[in-house]
Amino acid sequence: MLTVFELVLRSMRQNVKHYYLYFFALIFSMSLYFVFASLQHDQAVQNMTHTSFAFFQIAGVMLIVIVAIFTVSANGIFLRRRSREIGLYRLIGLSKGWVVRYLMIENILLGFGALLAAIICGALVSRLFVLILLNLLGLEGIVGISFSVPAAFKTAMVYLLIIVITSIQIMLTVYRNTLLNLFQADKRPDLTKPPKAVTSAIFALLGLALIGYGYKLSGHVDKELFPNALLMLGSIVTGTYLLFHVTIRWCLYRFRKRKDGHLGLTNSLSMAPLMHHTKANANSLALITVLSALTITLISMAYSFYYSVEHETRRDLPYDFMFENDQQEALSFKMELEKEGINVHHHVVQAVLTVGIILDPNDESYKVEESLLWLPAEQLKQTGADLNVPPDGEAILYDAGASLAGDLDEQSKRYPTEIALEQHEQTVMYTLRTLRERNIMNLNALGSQLLVSEATMDNIAEQMADTPDYKKIHFDTYQVSDKEELAIASSIYEKYDNDERLKYDYYAQYKKVLELTGLLIFIAAFLGLVFLISTGSILYFKQMTEAEQEKQSFKTLRQLGFDVDMIMKGIIRKQTIVFLLPLSIGMLHSIFAIKAASFMIRSDTTFPASIVMVIYTVIYFVFALFTIGYYRNIVKNAMT
């Protein structure tokens, strides 16, 4: 007579061929958690980076949540598939306690195996992830091979948490279900009656209307950020819920009604199963759609930030180094660069700082004074700046952060306008022609940057010389052409930093932002990968269960003369709909979500978002191929 442990081992051997994708996803997720935990405790990595590793702690918590949700969902599917087996144990006289103990031992052993595999795999690939991270951050360093005991301990704690959750799930399944429920769990129809025509039509259209309203709000999020973002998110999530619970189901029944019930073989194998399982799959499909949109959006935004670091930094800091009214230090800095053999281009720009009012033609009551920095175009052109000299008496406002202050189209309606300068109780007006979204002097230069002709600047200097807020500004600008030399020059420039006012240099700012955005994309990409593997696996498990339930239908079709290829044609169409529907709707959601968040990024997000969507689609396509392959095996076995 077999012992409980021997039964468990035999059951594990039988089930592992069905649940290999579940174990792969679980091992992958826990391996990645081990990697994140290893990075938190890796002293070498911490010494090479200056960014706070609180990001990894947050990512670790998110990974735990993702792994827990995936495990509970997958375990629920497996328990439903094994409901007949559990019922048989009960039928032959085994107690509920024995069944729970048997399933829990199996669960613990399988989970322990996954834990060991995850730690081993995580330890082997953690160095690879460190190299990827350092490459993203633009850092260099020697990465040694080491094993993190604290990371292994944290991973074991996650394993215990998963075991506790799944054990509770097992107990509830065994104790709360009757024998009849257990034997009918995998045969119970998900849909017993068609939806009510009028009510369904109203809610179906309401779901589409809510999604459309959310899309419309995406173009206005930057105006009232919190209320509009919350309203947009709420309407899209609610609309998606109604879409999968009502709209799609209603459309499928309308399709069947138009066909007068004569669907044909292909539609019977694709549309009919969808109709009967729409209600059961609605929650998971809606959740996968929303989370897919969220994942694609987060990864796209992180990649967009990373992709545009160099361009954005150069918008803020057109010169590698700048000194303001500090000719002594500027000269000393230049001499040190020349001593190091660094080829540097040095130019002087003379500017004027005044106080004035940029009038708003849409709001005549706007009279707020601000510091205005008047920069001569002729001198800036000598530094290599790409710009045109404005006509005398006219100015162009340059502001790299203009888009962060609101919609550029709305701001552009303020121009052309006038600049009012007060001098000895007289007002002198200058024309402000337009706004350009970049800086013509480094961002730490005081005042709003106005490009004018040198004649205009001299005229302003003559008019405003006696005013209390008037100031002449002497800028020393430096450009280093060699990137390797730029790093050395940046380290020299640090010595001239003082507490009077924050000084920026291009290279230091670029590396700082690159480190932050690199860390963000590293975390977002791997969290997204875990989510993608998890949700793709859940879709696969659900379709695997439906394939088992449809075995008898395949046998009947064989008796009627249909071959494997004819049956697979309908199944492929079904899987295309099942995988493509949440993916395509999720991508559509993400497009508008990226549009809503794009005001935070001054560069174009099209290319980064496209790359993310292509990778996401390819991985989902792999899961669809796995599912179709499993269905083909089921059909072949059913027809032999």
C-alpha positions as CSV (number, residue, x, y, z in Angstrom):
1,M,0.0,0.0,0.0
2,L,1.3,3.4,-1.0
3,T,2.2,5.9,1.7
4,V,1.0,9.5,1.6
5,F,4.6,10.6,0.7
6,E,4.7,8.1,-2.2
7,L,1.4,9.2,-3.5
8,V,2.6,12.8,-3.4
9,L,5.7,11.9,-5.4
10,R,3.7,10.0,-8.0
11,S,1.2,12.9,-8.2
12,M,4.1,15.4,-8.7
13,R,5.6,13.3,-11.6
14,Q,2.2,13.2,-13.3
15,N,1.4,16.9,-12.8
16,V,4.8,18.4,-13.6
17,K,4.3,17.8,-17.4
18,H,1.1,19.8,-17.3
19,Y,2.3,22.6,-15.0
20,Y,5.8,23.1,-16.3
21,L,5.0,26.6,-17.5
22,Y,3.7,27.4,-14.0
23,F,6.9,26.3,-12.4
24,F,8.9,28.2,-15.0
25,A,7.0,31.4,-14.2
26,L,7.3,30.8,-10.5
27,I,11.0,30.1,-10.6
28,F,11.5,33.1,-13.0
29,S,9.6,35.4,-10.6
30,M,11.4,34.3,-7.5
31,S,14.8,34.3,-9.2
32,L,14.2,37.9,-10.2
33,Y,13.2,38.7,-6.6
34,F,16.5,37.1,-5.4
35,V,18.3,39.3,-7.9
36,F,16.7,42.5,-6.6
37,A,17.4,41.4,-3.0
38,S,21.0,40.7,-4.0
39,L,21.4,44.1,-5.5
40,Q,20.1,45.7,-2.3
41,H,22.9,44.0,-0.4
42,D,25.6,44.2,-3.0
43,Q,28.2,46.6,-1.5
44,A,30.2,46.8,-4.8
45,V,27.1,48.0,-6.7
46,Q,26.2,50.5,-4.0
47,N,29.7,51.9,-4.1
48,M,29.5,52.4,-7.8
49,T,26.1,54.1,-7.8
50,H,24.8,57.1,-5.8
51,T,21.1,56.6,-6.5
52,S,19.0,55.6,-3.5
53,F,18.4,51.9,-3.4
54,A,14.9,52.5,-2.0
55,F,13.8,51.9,-5.6
56,F,14.8,48.2,-5.2
57,Q,12.9,47.9,-1.9
58,I,9.7,49.2,-3.6
59,A,10.4,46.9,-6.6
60,G,10.8,44.0,-4.2
61,V,7.4,44.7,-2.6
62,M,5.8,44.9,-6.1
63,L,7.4,41.6,-7.1
64,I,6.0,39.9,-4.0
65,V,2.5,41.2,-4.8
66,I,2.8,40.1,-8.5
67,V,4.1,36.6,-7.5
68,A,1.4,36.3,-4.9
69,I,-1.4,37.2,-7.3
70,F,0.0,34.9,-10.0
71,T,0.4,32.0,-7.6
72,V,-3.1,32.4,-6.2
73,S,-4.7,32.6,-9.6
74,A,-2.7,29.7,-11.1
75,N,-3.3,27.5,-8.0
76,G,-7.1,28.2,-8.2
77,I,-7.1,27.0,-11.8
78,F,-5.1,23.9,-10.9
79,L,-7.4,23.1,-7.9
80,R,-10.4,23.4,-10.2
81,R,-8.8,21.0,-12.7
82,R,-8.0,18.5,-9.9
83,S,-11.5,18.8,-8.3
84,R,-12.5,15.4,-9.6
85,E,-9.3,13.9,-8.1
86,I,-10.1,15.5,-4.8
87,G,-13.7,14.2,-5.0
88,L,-12.4,10.7,-5.6
89,Y,-10.3,10.8,-2.5
90,R,-13.3,11.9,-0.6
91,L,-15.5,9.2,-2.2
92,I,-13.3,6.3,-1.2
93,G,-13.6,7.4,2.4
94,L,-10.5,9.6,3.0
95,S,-11.2,12.5,5.4
96,K,-11.0,16.1,4.4
97,G,-8.0,16.5,6.8
98,W,-6.1,13.7,4.9
99,V,-6.8,15.4,1.6
100,V,-5.7,18.8,2.8
101,R,-2.5,17.3,4.3
102,Y,-1.8,15.4,1.1
103,L,-2.3,18.5,-1.1
104,M,-0.3,20.7,1.3
105,I,2.7,18.3,1.3
106,E,2.7,18.2,-2.5
107,N,2.4,22.0,-2.5
108,I,5.3,22.5,-0.1
109,L,7.6,20.1,-1.9
110,L,6.9,21.6,-5.3
111,G,7.3,25.1,-3.9
112,F,10.5,24.1,-2.1
113,G,11.8,22.7,-5.4
114,A,10.9,26.0,-7.1
115,L,12.7,27.9,-4.3
116,L,15.9,26.0,-4.7
117,A,15.9,26.4,-8.4
118,A,15.1,30.1,-8.1
119,I,18.0,30.7,-5.7
120,I,20.4,28.7,-7.9
121,C,19.3,30.4,-11.1
122,G,19.2,33.8,-9.4
123,A,22.8,33.4,-8.0
124,L,24.0,32.4,-11.5
125,V,22.4,35.3,-13.4
126,S,22.6,38.0,-10.7
127,R,26.1,39.1,-12.0
128,L,24.6,39.4,-15.5
129,F,21.8,41.6,-14.2
130,V,24.4,43.7,-12.3
131,L,26.4,44.2,-15.6
132,I,23.1,45.1,-17.4
133,L,22.3,47.7,-14.6
134,L,25.8,49.2,-14.7
135,N,25.7,49.4,-18.5
136,L,22.3,51.2,-18.3
137,L,23.8,53.6,-15.7
138,G,26.8,54.2,-17.9
139,L,29.2,53.0,-15.1
140,E,32.3,50.8,-15.3
141,G,33.5,48.5,-12.6
142,I,34.7,45.0,-11.9
143,V,31.8,42.7,-10.8
144,G,32.9,39.8,-8.7
145,I,31.0,36.5,-8.1
146,S,29.4,36.3,-4.7
147,F,26.4,34.7,-3.1
148,S,24.1,36.9,-1.0
149,V,22.8,35.1,2.1
150,P,20.4,37.9,3.1
151,A,18.9,37.8,-0.4
152,A,18.4,34.0,-0.1
153,F,16.8,34.5,3.3
154,K,14.4,37.1,1.9
155,T,13.5,34.8,-1.0
156,A,12.8,32.0,1.5
157,M,10.5,34.3,3.4
158,V,8.6,35.0,0.1
159,Y,8.3,31.3,-0.4
160,L,6.9,30.8,3.1
161,L,4.3,33.6,2.4
162,I,3.3,31.9,-0.9
163,I,3.0,28.5,0.9
164,V,0.8,30.0,3.6
165,I,-1.5,31.7,1.0
166,T,-1.8,28.6,-1.2
167,S,-2.4,26.3,1.8
168,I,-5.3,28.5,3.0
169,Q,-6.6,28.3,-0.6
170,I,-6.4,24.5,-0.5
171,M,-8.1,24.3,2.8
172,L,-11.0,26.5,1.6
173,T,-11.4,24.4,-1.6
174,V,-11.5,21.1,0.3
175,Y,-13.7,22.1,3.2
176,R,-16.2,24.4,1.5
177,N,-17.0,22.2,-1.5
178,T,-19.4,19.3,-1.5
179,L,-18.7,16.0,-3.4
180,L,-21.2,17.1,-6.1
181,N,-19.5,20.4,-6.6
182,L,-16.1,18.8,-6.8
183,F,-17.2,16.3,-9.5
184,Q,-18.9,19.1,-11.5
185,A,-16.4,21.9,-11.0
186,D,-14.7,21.3,-14.4
187,K,-17.9,20.7,-16.3
188,R,-20.1,23.5,-14.9
189,P,-21.2,25.8,-17.7
190,D,-20.1,29.4,-17.3
191,L,-23.1,30.8,-19.1
192,T,-26.6,29.4,-18.9
193,K,-28.7,32.0,-20.6
194,P,-28.2,34.8,-23.1
195,P,-27.9,38.4,-21.9
196,K,-31.0,40.6,-21.8
197,A,-31.1,42.5,-25.0
198,V,-32.0,46.0,-23.8
199,T,-30.0,46.1,-20.6
200,S,-27.0,44.5,-22.2
201,A,-27.1,47.0,-25.1
202,I,-27.2,49.9,-22.7
203,F,-24.3,48.7,-20.5
204,A,-22.4,47.7,-23.7
205,L,-22.6,51.2,-25.1
206,L,-21.9,52.7,-21.6
207,G,-18.6,50.7,-21.4
208,L,-17.5,52.0,-24.8
209,A,-18.6,55.6,-23.8
210,L,-16.6,55.5,-20.6
211,I,-13.5,54.3,-22.4
212,G,-14.0,57.1,-25.0
213,Y,-14.4,59.7,-22.3
214,G,-11.2,58.5,-20.6
215,Y,-9.4,58.8,-23.9
216,K,-10.7,62.3,-24.4
217,L,-9.5,63.3,-20.9
218,S,-6.0,62.0,-21.7
219,G,-5.4,65.2,-23.7
220,H,-6.2,67.5,-20.8
221,V,-4.5,65.7,-17.8
222,D,-1.8,68.4,-17.6
223,K,-4.3,71.2,-16.9
224,E,-5.8,69.7,-13.7
225,L,-3.5,66.8,-13.0
226,F,-4.9,65.0,-10.0
227,P,-8.7,65.2,-10.7
228,N,-8.4,64.6,-14.5
229,A,-5.9,61.7,-14.0
230,L,-8.2,60.1,-11.4
231,L,-11.3,60.6,-13.6
232,M,-9.5,59.2,-16.7
233,L,-8.2,56.1,-14.8
234,G,-11.6,55.5,-13.2
235,S,-13.6,55.8,-16.5
236,I,-11.2,53.6,-18.4
237,V,-11.0,50.9,-15.8
238,T,-14.8,50.9,-15.4
239,G,-15.3,50.9,-19.1
240,T,-12.9,48.0,-19.5
241,Y,-14.8,46.0,-16.9
242,L,-18.1,46.6,-18.7
243,L,-16.4,45.8,-22.0
244,F,-15.4,42.3,-21.0
245,H,-18.4,41.6,-18.8
246,V,-21.1,43.0,-21.1
247,T,-20.0,44.5,-24.4
248,I,-18.1,41.6,-25.9
249,R,-20.6,39.0,-24.6
250,W,-23.4,41.1,-26.2
251,C,-21.6,41.4,-29.5
252,L,-21.0,37.7,-29.7
253,Y,-24.7,37.0,-29.1
254,R,-25.6,39.6,-31.7
255,F,-23.3,37.8,-34.1
256,R,-24.9,34.4,-33.4
257,K,-28.3,35.9,-33.8
258,R,-27.4,37.3,-37.2
259,K,-26.2,33.8,-38.2
260,D,-29.6,32.4,-36.9
261,G,-27.6,29.9,-34.8
262,H,-25.8,28.4,-37.9
263,L,-22.2,29.2,-37.0
264,G,-20.4,26.5,-39.0
265,L,-17.4,24.4,-37.8
266,T,-14.8,27.2,-37.5
267,N,-17.1,29.7,-35.7
268,S,-18.4,26.9,-33.5
269,L,-14.9,26.1,-32.3
270,S,-14.0,29.8,-31.9
271,M,-17.0,31.9,-31.2
272,A,-19.2,29.4,-29.3
273,P,-16.6,28.6,-26.6
274,L,-15.9,32.3,-26.1
275,M,-19.7,32.9,-25.6
276,H,-19.9,30.2,-23.0
277,H,-16.7,31.2,-21.1
278,T,-16.9,35.0,-21.4
279,K,-18.5,35.5,-18.0
280,A,-16.0,33.2,-16.3
281,N,-13.0,34.8,-18.0
282,A,-14.2,38.4,-17.9
283,N,-12.5,39.4,-14.6
284,S,-9.1,37.9,-15.5
285,L,-9.2,39.4,-19.1
286,A,-10.2,42.8,-17.8
287,L,-7.5,42.7,-15.1
288,I,-4.9,41.6,-17.7
289,T,-6.0,44.4,-20.0
290,V,-5.7,47.1,-17.4
291,L,-2.4,45.8,-16.0
292,S,-1.0,45.3,-19.5
293,A,-1.8,49.0,-20.2
294,L,-0.2,50.0,-17.0
295,T,2.9,47.9,-17.6
296,I,3.4,49.1,-21.2
297,T,2.9,52.7,-20.1
298,L,5.4,52.5,-17.2
299,I,8.0,50.8,-19.3
300,S,7.5,53.1,-22.2
301,M,7.8,56.2,-20.0
302,A,10.9,54.9,-18.2
303,Y,12.5,54.0,-21.6
304,S,11.5,57.4,-23.0
305,F,13.2,59.2,-20.0
306,Y,16.3,57.0,-20.5
307,Y,16.3,57.4,-24.3
308,S,16.1,61.2,-24.2
309,V,18.6,61.8,-21.4
310,E,21.4,63.3,-23.6
311,H,19.0,65.4,-25.6
312,E,17.1,66.7,-22.6
313,T,20.3,67.5,-20.7
314,R,21.6,69.4,-23.6
315,R,18.4,71.4,-23.8
316,D,18.9,72.5,-20.2
317,L,22.7,73.0,-20.5
318,P,23.8,74.1,-23.9
319,Y,27.4,74.7,-22.6
320,D,29.5,72.0,-20.9
321,F,30.7,74.5,-18.3
322,M,29.7,78.1,-17.4
323,F,31.0,80.7,-14.9
324,E,28.9,83.8,-14.1
325,N,30.7,87.0,-13.1
326,D,33.6,85.0,-11.8
327,Q,36.4,85.7,-14.2
328,Q,39.2,84.8,-11.8
329,E,37.9,81.2,-11.3
330,A,37.1,81.0,-15.0
331,L,40.6,81.8,-15.9
332,S,42.0,79.3,-13.3
333,F,39.7,76.6,-14.7
334,K,40.9,77.2,-18.2
335,M,44.5,77.0,-17.2
336,E,43.9,73.7,-15.4
337,L,42.2,72.3,-18.5
338,E,45.1,73.3,-20.7
339,K,47.5,71.8,-18.2
340,E,45.7,68.5,-18.5
341,G,46.0,68.8,-22.3
342,I,42.2,69.0,-22.7
343,N,41.1,70.8,-25.9
344,V,38.5,73.3,-24.8
345,H,36.6,76.1,-26.7
346,H,36.2,79.2,-24.5
347,H,33.8,82.1,-25.3
348,V,32.7,85.2,-23.4
349,V,29.1,86.4,-23.5
350,Q,28.1,89.8,-22.1
351,A,24.5,90.0,-21.0
352,V,22.2,92.3,-19.1
353,L,19.8,91.4,-16.2
354,T,16.8,93.6,-15.5
355,V,13.4,93.4,-13.9
356,G,10.3,93.7,-16.2
357,I,6.9,92.4,-17.0
358,I,6.0,90.0,-19.8
359,L,2.4,90.9,-20.5
360,D,-0.3,88.3,-21.1
361,P,-2.6,89.5,-23.9
362,N,-5.2,87.0,-22.6
363,D,-5.2,88.5,-19.1
364,E,-4.7,92.3,-18.9
365,S,-4.6,92.1,-15.1
366,Y,-1.3,90.1,-15.1
367,K,1.4,92.4,-13.8
368,V,3.9,90.2,-12.1
369,E,7.5,91.4,-12.3
370,E,10.3,88.9,-13.0
371,S,14.0,88.8,-13.7
372,L,14.8,89.1,-17.4
373,L,18.2,88.0,-18.8
374,W,18.9,89.8,-22.1
375,L,21.4,87.8,-24.2
376,P,22.9,89.1,-27.5
377,A,22.4,86.7,-30.5
378,E,25.6,87.8,-32.2
379,Q,27.8,86.8,-29.3
380,L,26.0,83.5,-28.8
381,K,26.4,82.7,-32.5
382,Q,30.2,83.0,-32.0
383,T,30.0,80.2,-29.4
384,G,28.5,77.9,-32.1
385,A,24.8,78.3,-31.1
386,D,22.3,77.5,-33.8
387,L,20.0,80.6,-33.9
388,N,19.0,83.6,-35.9
389,V,19.4,87.2,-34.8
390,P,16.0,88.8,-34.0
391,P,15.1,92.2,-35.5
392,D,16.0,95.2,-33.4
393,G,13.4,95.9,-30.7
394,E,12.2,92.2,-30.7
395,A,13.0,89.3,-28.4
396,I,12.5,85.5,-28.3
397,L,11.9,83.7,-25.0
398,Y,13.9,80.5,-24.5
399,D,12.7,78.1,-21.8
400,A,13.7,74.4,-21.7
401,G,11.0,73.7,-19.1
402,A,8.1,75.4,-20.9
403,S,6.2,72.2,-21.6
404,L,6.4,71.3,-17.9
405,A,4.4,74.5,-17.1
406,G,1.4,73.5,-19.2
407,D,0.2,72.9,-22.8
408,L,2.6,74.5,-25.3
409,D,-0.2,75.1,-27.7
410,E,-2.1,77.1,-25.0
411,Q,1.1,79.0,-24.1
412,S,1.8,79.9,-27.7
413,K,-1.5,81.8,-27.8
414,R,0.2,84.4,-25.5
415,Y,2.6,85.3,-28.3
416,P,3.4,87.7,-29.8
417,T,3.2,89.9,-26.7
418,E,5.0,92.9,-25.1
419,I,7.7,93.2,-22.5
420,A,7.3,96.3,-20.2
421,L,10.4,97.8,-18.6
422,E,10.0,100.6,-16.0
423,Q,12.7,103.3,-16.1
424,H,12.3,106.6,-14.2
425,E,8.5,106.3,-14.1
426,Q,8.5,105.7,-17.8
427,T,7.5,102.4,-19.5
428,V,9.5,101.2,-22.4
429,M,8.0,98.4,-24.5
430,Y,9.7,95.6,-26.4
431,T,8.0,93.0,-28.6
432,L,8.3,89.3,-27.5
433,R,7.8,87.4,-30.7
434,T,7.6,83.7,-29.6
435,L,8.7,81.0,-27.3
436,R,11.3,78.3,-27.9
437,E,11.5,75.1,-25.8
438,R,15.2,75.1,-25.0
439,N,17.8,77.2,-23.2
440,I,20.4,79.4,-24.8
441,M,22.4,79.7,-21.5
442,N,22.8,77.1,-18.8
443,L,19.8,76.6,-16.6
444,N,21.5,78.1,-13.5
445,A,21.7,81.5,-15.1
446,L,19.4,83.8,-13.2
447,G,16.3,85.2,-15.1
448,S,14.1,84.3,-18.0
449,Q,16.4,83.9,-21.0
450,L,15.6,86.4,-23.8
451,L,17.4,86.4,-27.1
452,V,17.8,89.9,-28.7
453,S,20.2,91.6,-31.1
454,E,23.3,93.2,-29.6
455,A,22.0,96.6,-30.6
456,T,18.8,96.0,-28.6
457,M,20.7,94.8,-25.6
458,D,23.0,97.9,-25.7
459,N,19.9,100.1,-25.9
460,I,18.3,98.3,-22.8
461,A,21.6,98.7,-21.0
462,E,21.7,102.4,-21.7
463,Q,18.0,102.9,-20.6
464,M,18.1,100.7,-17.5
465,A,21.6,101.4,-16.2
466,D,20.4,103.6,-13.3
467,T,17.6,101.3,-12.1
468,P,18.2,99.4,-8.8
469,D,17.7,95.9,-10.3
470,Y,20.0,96.4,-13.3
471,K,23.1,94.2,-13.5
472,K,25.7,93.4,-16.1
473,I,26.5,89.7,-16.5
474,H,29.7,88.3,-17.7
475,F,29.4,84.6,-18.8
476,D,32.5,82.4,-19.5
477,T,31.3,79.4,-21.5
478,Y,33.3,76.3,-22.3
479,Q,32.8,73.4,-24.7
480,V,34.9,70.2,-24.7
481,S,34.6,68.1,-27.8
482,D,36.1,64.8,-26.6
483,K,33.7,62.9,-24.3
484,E,36.5,61.1,-22.5
485,E,38.2,64.5,-21.7
486,L,34.8,65.8,-20.7
487,A,34.7,63.5,-17.7
488,I,38.1,64.7,-16.6
489,A,37.1,68.3,-17.1
490,S,33.9,67.7,-15.0
491,S,36.0,66.4,-12.1
492,I,38.1,69.6,-12.3
493,Y,35.0,71.8,-12.4
494,E,33.8,70.3,-9.1
495,K,36.6,72.0,-7.3
496,Y,35.1,75.4,-8.3
497,D,31.7,74.6,-6.9
498,N,30.8,76.9,-4.0
499,D,27.8,77.6,-1.8
500,E,26.9,80.9,-3.4
501,R,24.6,79.4,-6.0
502,L,24.3,75.9,-7.5
503,K,26.6,75.3,-10.4
504,Y,25.7,72.8,-13.1
505,D,27.9,71.2,-15.7
506,Y,26.6,69.1,-18.6
507,Y,28.6,65.9,-17.9
508,A,27.8,65.7,-14.2
509,Q,24.1,66.4,-14.8
510,Y,23.9,63.9,-17.7
511,K,25.5,61.1,-15.5
512,K,23.1,61.9,-12.6
513,V,20.0,61.8,-14.7
514,L,21.3,58.7,-16.7
515,E,21.8,56.9,-13.4
516,L,18.3,57.7,-12.2
517,T,16.5,56.9,-15.5
518,G,18.7,53.7,-16.0
519,L,17.6,52.5,-12.6
520,L,14.0,53.2,-13.4
521,I,14.0,51.4,-16.8
522,F,15.9,48.4,-15.2
523,I,13.2,48.1,-12.5
524,A,10.3,48.8,-14.8
525,A,11.5,46.4,-17.5
526,F,12.0,43.4,-15.2
527,L,8.8,44.0,-13.2
528,G,7.0,44.2,-16.6
529,L,8.7,40.9,-17.6
530,V,7.5,39.2,-14.4
531,F,4.0,40.5,-14.9
532,L,4.0,39.5,-18.6
533,I,5.2,35.9,-17.8
534,S,2.7,35.6,-15.0
535,T,-0.4,36.9,-17.0
536,G,0.6,35.0,-20.1
537,S,0.9,31.8,-18.0
538,I,-2.6,32.4,-16.5
539,L,-4.1,32.8,-19.9
540,Y,-2.3,29.6,-21.0
541,F,-3.6,27.7,-17.9
542,K,-7.2,28.8,-18.5
543,Q,-7.0,27.7,-22.2
544,M,-5.4,24.4,-21.1
545,T,-8.4,23.8,-18.8
546,E,-10.8,24.6,-21.5
547,A,-9.0,22.2,-23.9
548,E,-9.4,19.4,-21.4
549,Q,-13.1,20.2,-21.1
550,E,-13.6,20.1,-24.9
551,K,-12.0,16.6,-25.4
552,Q,-15.3,14.9,-25.9
553,S,-16.3,17.5,-28.5
554,F,-13.2,16.7,-30.5
555,K,-14.0,13.0,-30.4
556,T,-17.5,13.7,-31.7
557,L,-16.1,15.8,-34.5
558,R,-13.7,13.0,-35.4
559,Q,-16.7,10.6,-35.7
560,L,-18.4,13.1,-38.0
561,G,-15.4,13.0,-40.4
562,F,-13.5,16.2,-39.5
563,D,-9.7,16.0,-39.4
564,V,-7.1,17.7,-37.1
565,D,-6.4,20.6,-39.4
566,M,-10.0,21.5,-39.9
567,I,-10.6,21.5,-36.1
568,M,-7.4,23.5,-35.5
569,K,-8.5,26.2,-37.9
570,G,-11.3,27.2,-35.5
571,I,-9.1,26.7,-32.4
572,I,-6.4,29.1,-33.8
573,R,-9.1,31.7,-34.4
574,K,-10.3,31.3,-30.8
575,Q,-6.7,31.7,-29.4
576,T,-6.1,34.7,-31.6
577,I,-9.1,36.4,-30.1
578,V,-8.3,35.3,-26.5
579,F,-4.7,36.6,-26.6
580,L,-5.2,39.5,-29.0
581,L,-8.2,41.0,-27.3
582,P,-6.6,42.0,-24.0
583,L,-3.3,42.8,-25.6
584,S,-4.7,45.1,-28.3
585,I,-7.1,46.9,-25.9
586,G,-4.3,47.2,-23.3
587,M,-2.1,48.7,-26.0
588,L,-4.8,51.1,-27.0
589,H,-5.2,52.2,-23.4
590,S,-1.5,52.6,-23.0
591,I,-1.3,54.9,-26.1
592,F,-3.7,57.3,-24.5
593,A,-2.0,56.9,-21.1
594,I,1.4,57.7,-22.6
595,K,-0.3,60.7,-24.3
596,A,-1.6,61.9,-20.9
597,A,1.8,61.5,-19.2
598,S,3.9,62.8,-22.2
599,F,3.8,66.4,-20.7
600,M,6.5,65.1,-18.3
601,I,8.8,64.3,-21.2
602,R,9.9,67.0,-23.6
603,S,11.0,64.5,-26.3
604,D,9.0,62.3,-28.6
605,T,7.8,59.1,-27.0
606,T,6.8,57.3,-30.2
607,F,10.0,55.3,-30.8
608,P,10.5,54.1,-27.2
609,A,6.8,53.1,-26.9
610,S,6.9,51.3,-30.2
611,I,9.9,49.2,-29.1
612,V,8.1,48.3,-25.8
613,M,4.9,47.3,-27.6
614,V,6.7,45.1,-30.2
615,I,8.6,43.2,-27.4
616,Y,5.4,42.8,-25.4
617,T,3.6,41.5,-28.5
618,V,6.3,39.0,-29.3
619,I,6.3,37.5,-25.8
620,Y,2.5,37.2,-25.8
621,F,2.7,35.6,-29.2
622,V,5.0,32.9,-27.7
623,F,2.4,32.1,-25.1
624,A,-0.3,31.9,-27.9
625,L,2.0,29.4,-29.7
626,F,2.3,27.3,-26.6
627,T,-1.4,27.2,-26.2
628,I,-2.1,26.3,-29.8
629,G,0.5,23.5,-29.5
630,Y,-1.2,22.2,-26.3
631,Y,-4.6,22.2,-28.1
632,R,-3.1,20.3,-31.1
633,N,-1.9,17.6,-28.8
634,I,-5.3,17.4,-27.1
635,V,-7.1,17.2,-30.4
636,K,-4.7,14.5,-31.7
637,N,-5.0,12.4,-28.6
638,A,-8.8,12.8,-28.6
639,M,-9.0,11.6,-32.2
640,T,-6.8,8.5,-32.0
